[in-house]
Amino acid sequence: MSASMGLPGTGKTYLAIALELKAVSLGYGILVTTVNRMLKDLYISRAGNSYQQKLKKIRQCGLVDFR
């Protein structure tokens, strides 16, 4: 787990995209979302009985990028 915080213009997004491109080139899946969106999707999936499927899909990703 890693978090990237810092001043604007210091290359955080550039570094994140570079890591994502490397992960894709190595065959990993990537999920780009916001924490709010992920929690909302998980909440909705519980109501629709697809919660376990949603969790499985998230676990299969090699990298999750919360923007």
Sequence and secondary structure as in RCSB ss.txt:
>XXXX:A:sequence
MSASMGLPGTGKTYLAIALELKAVSLGYGILVTTVNRMLKDLYISRAGNSYQQKLKKIRQCGLVDFR
>XXXX:A:secstr
       TTSSHHHHHHHHHHHHHHTT  EEEE HHHHHHHHHHHHHTT HHHHHHHHHH SEEEE 
